[in-house]
Amino acid sequence: MTYQNIRFEVQDGIARLTLNRPDKLNSFTGAMQLELRAALDAVQDDNSIRVLVLSGAGRAFCAGQDLTDPEMAMKPRLPDIGNVVEKYYKPLILRLQNLRVPTLAAVNGIAAGAGASLALACDLVIAARSASFLQAFSKIGLIPDTGGTWFLPQRVGMARALGLALLADKLPAEKAADWGLIWQVVDDSQLAASVDKLAAQLAAMPTKALVRTRQVMHAAPSHTLEQQLSMEGGVMRELGWSPDFAEGVAAFMEKREPKFTGK
């Protein structure tokens, strides 16, 4: 597929998906959403891929929805934004959350609205020190979408989540890391190298175990302790029969580095 709004490449088990509308701060359009869906489908179908890195071109990660997109046209009547969410954002976030590989967001600049939620939908978020996160929906009479109302309270607690959503203040990357919203903040000059190092580390790890860890942790809030213990047992049974577990134990016993295959 030829992409106009994103860049997509795969090398050494690492898929790199870059939002590529830098003149528009990588804001979302319907066309970009369709390309994102195609790229994520390609990641899901390619067993050689062990990790996905999601980033933005230029000086922003993503400024959220492009309000000039035809689907957001204000005339002749107000747009059905609920339909836009159901059509594009809901499947995008669900695909990311259920992807068969770990996901890493590299936030180089502003991540606003749906762009902030897109980053938070990834397993790990690493941000440049000059980056920031913004829930700007209240400024135009809307609520956080793209999973924002789910990710924010879970990551930073209800008081901080409501403060971010109601006041629409920018959250600097360093404070986002301090609050536990994201994994790590690094100096701007070190972002690319830090992302490359972390992506390579993830690509060399037991992929299935990483993804199962995500799934089990996400299930915990809706489970009793007993249910969670049972889920852990079932997943441990599955992983205990995997080639990567056998390799991990063998490498430990032989005092060598494991060579995981993601199986």
N, C-alpha and C positions, 0 to 999 in steps of 0.2 A: 504494500500500500504506500502511496505517495502522501506524505504529510505536509500540510501547509501551516499549521498552527502549533505543532510540537516537533521536537526532534526525538528520534528513538534509535538507539543502537545497542548492540550486545557484544561484549568482549570478555573473555576469560570468566564466563559464568555470571557476569555483572550486567544487568540491563539498566540503561540510563535513559530516563524519560524526562525531557526538558520542555517545560511550557515555553513557547517561542513566539510571543507577541510583545516583545520588549517595548515597542512604542506605545502600547496600551497597558503597560505594567502587567502583562500576561493575564489580563482579565478574561473571564470565561465567555465564550459564545457557544451557540448550538453546534457550530462546525467544529470548534475545539473539543467539545464534549464527545462528539462522535469519534474523533481521532483518538482521544484518551481511551475510550472504550475499546477501540480496535487494538491499541497498543497493549492494554492490560490483558485482553484476550490472548494476544501473542505471547505474553509472559506466562500466562496460565498454561498454554499449550506446548511450550518449549521446555522440555525436561533438562536441557543443558543450563538453564538459568537458575542461579542459586540465591540471588538477591536483586531487589529493585531499588534504584536510587532515583528519587523524584526531586527535580530542581526547577528553577526559573531562570530564563535568559535575561541579561541586562541588569538593571539596578533594583529589581523587585522579584520576590518569589511569585506572588499572585495577589492582585488587588480585588479579587472577588468577581462577581458578575458584571459584565459589560452592560451598562444600562442603555447603551445605544444599539444593542443587538435587536434584530427584528422581533424576536419573541418577547421583548420587554417594551415594545412600542406602546405609547400612552394613548394613541388615537387609532381608530375612532372611539375605542372604549379602553378602560384600564385593563392591563394584562392579567391573565390568570397565572399568578406567580406560583400557586400551588401546583398547577400542571407542570410548570418548568421544574420545580423541585422533584416531583414524582417521575418526570420523564428523564431528567439528566442527573440531578445530584444524588437522589436516593440510590440508583443503581451504581453510580460511581463509588460512593462510600462503601456500599455493601461489597462491591468487587474488591476494593482495597483491603477491607477487613477480612475477607475470605480468600485472599490470594494464597497460592501454594508455596510462596517464598516470603521471607522476611522483607520488610519495606523500610526504607530510610529516606527521610525528607531532609534536604539540605536547603536551609532558608537563608538566602543571601541578602534580603532586604525586607520591605514591608510584606507582611502576610495578613491580608485584611478580609473580613467577611468570610465568604466561602473558601477563600484562599487559606485563611488561618485554619479552618476546619479541615481542609484537605491535608494540610501538614499534620495536624493532630490525628488524622485517621491512619497515619503511618506508625509502624512499631516504634521507631526511634526518630527523634527530631534533633538535628544538630544545627545551630544557628550562628551566623556571624555576629560579633559583638554589636555592630551597628544596626542589626535587624530589629524588627519589632512586630508585635501582634496586635491586631485591632478588630474588635467586634463593633462595626459601625452601624449595625442595623437600626438601632433606636433613633439614629439621626434622620432616617427616612421613614419612620413609622412601621418598622418590621421587627421580627424576632430573629435571633441567630438560627441559621439553618445549616444544612450539610452536616448534621450531627453535632453542631455547636452546643445545643442544649444538653446533649449527652456527654460529650467529651469534657466540657469545662467543669461541671460539678464533680465529675469523677476524678479529675486531675487536681483541682485546686480547692475543692470544697464549695459549698453553696454560697457562703458570704462573698468570697472573692469572685466566683462565677457571676453572681448577680451584679456585683460592682462593675465588672468588665462589660457585661451586657447592657446594663442600664445607663451607665455613664459614657460608654463608648470612648474611653481613654486608651491611648496607646500604651501597650505593655512592652517595655524594653526587653531585649533578649536576655540580658543578664538577670533581670528580675523574674522573667519567665522560668529560667533555670532554677533560681532560688525557690520559687513557689512550687516546683515540681511539674510545671506544665510541659516542659521539654527535657530532653536528656542532657544536652550539653551546649555550652556557648564557647566559642573560640575567637581569637583575633581574626579580623577580616582576612588578613594575609595568609592565615593558616587554614581557612575553611576548605579549600579544594583538597589540600593534602590530608587534612583530617578526615574528610569524607572518603577519599580514596582508601585510606588505611582501614577505616571502619567497614567499608564495603568489602574489601578483600578479606577481612577477618570473618565477616558474616558468611561470605561465599565459601569459605573453607570449613565451616562448621556443619553439624548434622542438621540439614535443612528441615526435615520432618519434625524433629524435636523442637526446633525453634518455633515453628508454626503451631504445633500442638500446645506449647507453652502459652502463646498468645490466646489460643482458643479457650484453654482451661481458665486462665486468669480473667478473661472477659465474661466467662460464665459465672464466676464466683458471686457477684452481687445479687443474682437472682436465685442462688442456691442456699439451702441450709448447709451447715457444716457436714452433716451426714451425706447429703447429696454431693457435695464437693469432694469428699473423701472417696465416694464411689466412682465419681468421674475420674479422679486421679488414678484409681486402681485400674479402670478400664484402659486409660491412655497408657499407663505404664506397662500393662500387658501387651498392648499393640507395639509399643516401642521396644520392649524387651525381646521381641521376635524380629527386630529389624537388623539388616546388615550393618548399619552404622553403630548400633549398640555393641555388636560383636567386635567390630573394629576398634571401638573406643576401649573396651575391656582388654583386648589383645595388646593394644598400644600401651596401656597403663602397665600391664604385667611385664611387657618387654622393654619398658622405660624408653619409649620412642614417641615421636609425634604421630598422632593418628592421621589417616588419610580417608576422610569421610567422602561419601559419594552422594549424600542426600537421599539415600534409600533406606 
